[in-house]
């Protein structure tokens, strides 16, 4: 017999359920297959196979109460029965690294993400300018802002102001690229920012230049902030609309939780924690959120006290809402438990921190090994201090030097703060972001369902970094398994990239569900576990139109989400 509140106890073979439950289910899933999650494999003899099974799932009061082949006894006169129609039910996706408000703003602005060539961008910008003309004296309506362009569409990855001037010569245009480590500006925007041939490169960025030294139109890293400083900033209402649009879009893809990779003061941006609090106060926040506060790289460990104060002020401001739906057992629906540190930049513009010099022009420039925004002892000091203050460290690392610095910092924190003595349920779950399906370094170790000591293998989690790339988990899982973009993608390469690093479909799906839920404090053993289908787990669930395990890997990307539930309530 399975009892609610016992996540993991159905991981053995022979799943059963109470034959005559005291109360019927609120929700019953039937007619398809169920992927229960890591550690819940189908067992036949000595062989354990991580594949979906023809099971039914019953939900009551937002919690999974039974998983079995036949749950007819759980049906009542008011039970909602969901026919999966041959599709698959799985735990809701949790995006471990996403910028939802930024992504929502781009969807509501000049969104270039659907294009892949200069011709595409010309068409999108032209259409946007025509349908969004400037109005009266509103300077913000004069600007055209947005983003989503691909560096591969331009020679050297650097579009020019002249190309934008040909589309819009009068209104200032300022568009971030897909990775948001660079931006494209027209001459009007550059002029308003006062960027000329005499303008020096900022310490954390570079102005792309023409032969005479004048700005070419592409701004890398901190150089983009020069234009951002004079561009209109989104209003609180704009950001609120962006959050709701991002949430709607995420739910349509089967996403039930995320970690917002930048919350708080960021290059002068407004504190987006206020946007989440508004959504929570108005009863419109349906996604489960961990916010990662921004680490100011111009400061040192003295800012930890400020970050702690922000975390505590946030909890006090929310009051009872910060304790979750049941007044204490569940985590707050929005919590500030992580801190984001940008250790370096990206490879595309030569700002990722490398152990060896870049080849070509980057290697001959001012920063031949890239830029360590926060590295070495400064990064170690930061991680040790954040860990001691109870934060999870969420570190952007791209280059191998930055990755080494992050791992050294985790090692130092483990030694300084006694990780070996911490339980597997310790809330501090540190990780380097942007490694392929990033490994999680958990302070207390532990396998999926039981403590395994300090030598436990790191978990895998997954995140999109949207709007840098698509937030559709099935597209990301396709690439993780095949190591190639789908065949119908304009940038498809038939030669897999580092094929030996491919994950299995089960591994990739587990990373995007159980792995990411774990780092958000909702793993097995935590209050209100998610990311798995097990008795006692919260019914954060998603359904697909097909069984992605039943077919070739090349078809994974065709899998489509058809339904999403948060705590048993349908949100898509």
N, C-alpha and C positions, 0 to 999 in steps of 0.2 A: 504494500500500500504506500502511496506517495502522499506526503502531507505538505500543504502550503507552508512556505517559510523554510524549505529544505532544498535550496538550489544545489544542483549537482547530484542529488540522490537518484536521479533517473539516468545516470550515465552508465549504469550497468545494463546488461542484456535483460530482456523480459520486462519492458515497461508495463506497469499496471496502473489501474485507477480504481477508486472506490466504486463498487457495483451499484450502490444506491446512495448517491450523494444527498446530504441533508437539504441542500438548496440547488436548484438548477443553475446552469451557466447563463451568464449574460450574453456571451458570444461563443459561437462554436464554428471552427474552421473544418471543412471536410472537402472531399472530392479532389484532392491533389496529393502532393508529397511535401514532407516537412524536413528541412535541414535544421537540426537541433543545435549544432555548433560544435566547437572543439571538445574532445573528450567524451562525446556522445555518439560514437560511431556505431554502425551496425556490426555486431559481432557474430561470426559464424565459425564455431570451433575455435581455432587459435588465430583466426584472421580477423582483423579489425579494419573496416572500410568506412571512410568518411563520405558517405553519400546520403542523399535524401531518402526518406522512407515513407511509405503510404500510411501515414498516421493522421489522427485528428487531434485538435487542440481546443481545450475549453478554457474560457476566461471568465472570472467573476471579480467584480470590484477592482478592475484594472490589473489583476494579477493572474498568471497562468495557474490553473488549479488541477489540470489533468492533461496527460499526453498518452494516447493509446490508439490502437487500431480501430476501436469501435467505442464511441462515447455516446451512444444513443441514450443511455441512462441519464446523461447530463442535460438533455433537452427538456425544456419546459415551455409553457404556453407563450412566454415572452422572450424566449431565447432567440437572438438574431443568428441565423445560420448563414455563413459565408461559403458559397461554393467556389472553390479554387479553380474549377473547370480544367483540371489537369495541370495547373501551374504549380509553383513552389511557394511555400510559406517559409520565411526565415526571419531571424531577428532583424530589427531595424538597423540600418547603417548608422554609424557614428563617424562623422568626418573629424579627424584628429587635428586638422590644420586648415582653417578656412578663414576668409575675410568677408563675412556675409553682408555687412552694411556697405562695404566698398563694392562688392559684387552687385548688390541691389541697386546702388547708385548708377553703376555702369549700365545695367539693364534698363534703367529709367532715363539714361542719358544717351550719348552718342556711342552706341555699343558696336564695336568692330569685331567682336569675337566670332561672328558667323562668316567673316571673310577670311581670305588667305592670300590675296594678291593686291597689288596697288589698285588695279581696276575695281576690285570689290570695295576697297576703302573709299575710292573716289565716289562710287555710287552711294555708299552708306552715308558719307559725310554730306554729300549734296542733298540727299533726301532729308537728312536730319535738319540741315540749315533751312530748307524750304518749309518744312512742317513746324519748325520751332523758330520763327522770326523774332528779332528783338522787339520788346514792347516798351514804349514810353521811355522813362528815365531809369528803368531798372537795368543797372549795369550788369547784373548777373545773367540777364537774358541776352546780353550782347555776346558773351563768351560762348564758345562751343567746347564743352568738356566731356570726357568719357575715356574710353580706352579699349584695349583688347587686340591691338595690331601685333602681327607676328614679325619678328626680326628677319625670318627667312624670306620674307617678301621683298627685301631690299638688299642691294649690294652692300656687303659689309655689315648688314644689320642696322644700317643708319639711314632712315628716311630724312629728307631735307625739308627745310622751310619753304623752298621754292615749290616743291610738289604740293604743299598745303596752300601756298599763296595762289596757285593756279585754280584752286577750288574756291577758296574764300580769302580774298586779298584785304578785306577791311575788318571783319570781326576777328578778334583774337581766338585762336584755336589751340587747345592744349590737351593732348591725348596720351595717356600712359600705355606702355606696351603690355604684353600679356604677363610678363613676370613682375611688372611694376618696379623694376630696377632701372627704368629709363623712361623718357617721355619724348614726344614729338610736338614741336611748337612751330607755329608760323611766325612770320616776321612781325606781325602786330603784337603777338604775345611776347616775343623776345624784346621788342622795343619797350613795352609797358614794364617789363622786369628790369630794364636798364642793362641788358646783356649786350656787350660790344666786344670788339677785339681786345680792348684793354681790361676786360673783366677777368680776374684770375680764377682758376679752377678752385672750387672749395676743397677742403682737406679730404672729404669723404666722397668725392665725385669728380666728374670730368665733363667739360663742355666740348662737344665735337666741333671741329673748326674747319673752315675753308683754308685754302692756301695762304690767304692774306691775314689769317688769324681771326676773322670774323666768325660769329656763331653759324654753324651749318644747319642747325635745326633739331639735332638729337642731343638730349641732355641725359647723362648717366648718373645714377645714384643721387647723391646730395645736390648735384647741379640742378636736378628737376625741382628742388625745393625753392630755387630762385624765382621760378615762374609761379609755383604753387603759392608763394607768399603774396602775390598780387592778384591771383585768380580768385573768383568768388568762392567762398566756402559754403558748403551745404547748410541749410538752416536745420534746426531741430526737427521741423516737420518733414523736411526732405529726408533726413536720416531715418526717421520713424517709418516713412513710406518705404524706404529702401529695405529696412529690416523685415517688414511684413512681406514685401515682394520676395526677398531672399528666402524667408521661411516657407512661403507658398511654393516656390520653385523647388526648394530642398525636399519638402514633403512629397512633391510629385515624383521625385526620384527615389523614394523609399528611405530618406534620411530622417531620423528621429532625434538625433543629438549631434552636437559639434563642440569643438574647442575653437573659440574666436582667438586667432593668433595675435591680435593687437587690440587691447582695450585700454583706454586712458589717453593721456597726453602723448601725441605722436606727431612730431614735426609741426606743432602748433595746431593740430586738429582738435576738435572738441572731444570731450570725454564720452565715449559711446556707451559707457556703463549706464548713463542717464537714459539712453534710448531703450535699453533692455528693461530698466526699472519702470519706464512708462508702459511698455508692453505688458509687463507683469501686473502692474497696478490696474490696467484696463482689461485684464483677463484675456489678452490676445497672444501671450507667449506660450506656444505649444511645444516648442522644441526644447530639449534639455541642453543647457549651456554651461560650459566652463569658460570664463574669460581670463586671458593671459595679459596681465598688466605690462605695460611697456617699460623696458629698462633703458633709461636715458644714458646713452653711451658717452656723453660728455661729462658724466659724473661717475662716482665710484660707490663703494659699499655704504657711504653715508646715506644713500637714498633708500636703503632697506627699511629704515624706520618710517619713511614717508609711505612706502608701499604697504607696510603693515597697517598703518593708520588708515589708508584707503580701504583696505580689506575689511577692517573692523567697522569703519564708518558705513560702508556698504551694508554689512550685516545688520547694524543697528538701525539704519534707515529703513530696511525692508521689514524689520520686526518679525512678526510671526511668519510672514511669507518666506523669510530666509531659512526657515526650518522645514520647508517642504509641505506637501499636501496633507500629511497625516500628523503634523505638529511636532515632528522630531525624528521619526524613523527614516524618512526619506531625505535625501540631500535637497538643498535648495534648488529650485529650477534654474536659477542663475547664480553662480558663485564665482568669486574671484580667488581662485586657489592656485593659480600659476603665474609665472612671470616670463615674458618673452625677451630673450637677448639676441640681438642681431650680431653674430660673431664676425660675419664677412658678407661679401656681395654675391655675385654670380659669375660663372665662367664666361658667358656671352660677351660681357663688356670688360673682362679682365680684372674684376674686383673680387673674385673668389680668392681666398687666401691659400696659396700653394706652397709646398715644400721646395719645389724647384721653379725656376723662371718659366714664364710662358714662352712659347715659340712665336715668332713674328713680331708685329708691331707692339703688342702688349709687353712682351719681354724686353723691348727696347725703350719702353716709356719710363715714367717716373716711378711706377710701382710694378717692377718686373715680376714680383711674386704675389701680386694682388694686394688687397687691403684688409688687414685684420682690424675690424671696427672695435671689437673687444676680444682680446686674445691673451695668451700667455698667463702670467700671474694675475692680471686684472680679471680674466675670466674665472680663474680658479678662486680668487677671493670672492667674486660675486656668487658663484654656485655654493661655496661653503656657507656664506652668510645667508643666502636665500633658503637653503636646506635647513639651517638652524632655526630660521624664522617660520618654518612650516610650509614654505612654498614649494611647488613643483617647478623645476627649471625647464623651460621650453626654448631650446637653443637652435637658431637658424645656423646651419653649417652646410657649406657647399664644397669648398676646397679641402684637400687632404690635410693641410696645416690646421685649418679650423676644426676639422673632425678630430685630429689628434689633441688639440687644445681642450676640446669639450670632454673627451674621454679622460684626459689627465685631470680635469676639474672634477669629474664625477668620482674618480679614484681618490682624490684628495678629500672630497666631502665624505666619502665612505669611511676613511680613516679618522677624520677629525670629529665626525658626529656619530660614530658608532652604529653604522648601518647593520652590522651583523646581529645586533641585539634587537632589531626591530621586527615586529610581526609582519606576515605577508600582507596584512590588511592596512599597513601604514599608508597614510594618504599621500605621502610624497612620492611622486612617480615622475622621474626625470627622463628627458629624452633629447637626442639630437634630431631636429626636423630636417626634412628634405633629402635624407638618405633614402634610397629606393625602398618603399614600404618600411619606414624607419623603425629601428629597434628601440624598445623601451628599456631603460635602465631603472629597475624598481628597487627602491631602497631596502626592501626586506626580502627580495627574491620571491619564490613561490611559483608553482605550476598553476594550471588553470583552476584546479579545485582544491588543492592542498598545499600547505607550506612545503617547500623543498630546500630551504636553507639558502645561505648567501651565494651558493654556486649555481643557482637555478639559471636556466637559459633565459636570455632576454626575450620578451614577447615582441611580436610584430604588431604594429598598428598601421593605419592608412589614412591619408588625408589628401585632399585635392589641391589645396592652396588657391581655390577659386577666389577671384576671377583670373588667376594666372593660368589655370587650365580648367577643363570642364568639371563640374561637380558631380557628374553622373558616375556613380561607383562602378556600374557595369562596364563603362568604357575603360576605367582605370584597371579593373580586374582583368579585362581582356589583355591589356598590355602587360600586366604583371605575369600572366600565364604564357602568352605567346611571344613576349619581348618584341612585339611589332605593333604598329598601328593597324587598324582594320584595312582590308584591301580596298575599300571604297574611299579611304581618306586621301586627300590630295598629297599628303606627305608620306604615304605608305612606302616602306622599303621592304622588299621581299626577303632581305637578309636580316634575321633576328639580331638584335643588339645584345651581345653577351648572353647567348642562349643558355649557358650553364647556370645563370642566375635566376632562371625562371622559377616561379612558384607553382604549386599545384592549385587547381581551382579551389579546393577545400582550404588550403593555406591562405590564399588571397581573400576568400570570403570571410574566414575567421578573423583576419587582420582588420577588415573593414567593419566588423561587428564586435565580437568579443574583445579583440585587442584594443580597439579604440575606446570601447566602453570602459575597459579596465583603467586606462590612464585618466579617464574622467571621473574615477572614483566609483564606478558602478560594475565592478567585476564580481566574480564569485566570492562570497564572504563579506562583501560590502553591503551596506544597507541598500535596498531597492536595486538588486542586480539587474543588468540588462545585457544585451549582446548575445544571449543564448535563449533557446526555447526549452525551459525546464520548469517544473512545478516550483512555485515560489518566486520566479522571476517576474518582473514587471512586463506587461504585455505591450512592449514597444516592438511592433511587428511590421513586416512588409511582404507583399505578395507579388509574384511575377506572372507573366503570361505563359511561361514555359518552364521546363526543368532544364537549366543550363548544363547540368551534368550529363544530360541525355543528348549528346551530339558532339561534333568536333569542336576543338578549342577555338577554331577560326570563327565560330558562330556566337561566341560568348557575348560580343558587343550588341547582338540583336535582342538580347534579353531586355524586356521592358517592364517597369514597375506598373502595377495596376491597382494597388491599394496600399495605404499606410495607416497604421494605428499607433497612437501614443497612449499608454496606460489603458488600452482597450477601447479608446475613443477614435473613431475614424476621422482622420484629418486630410485624407486624399482618397 
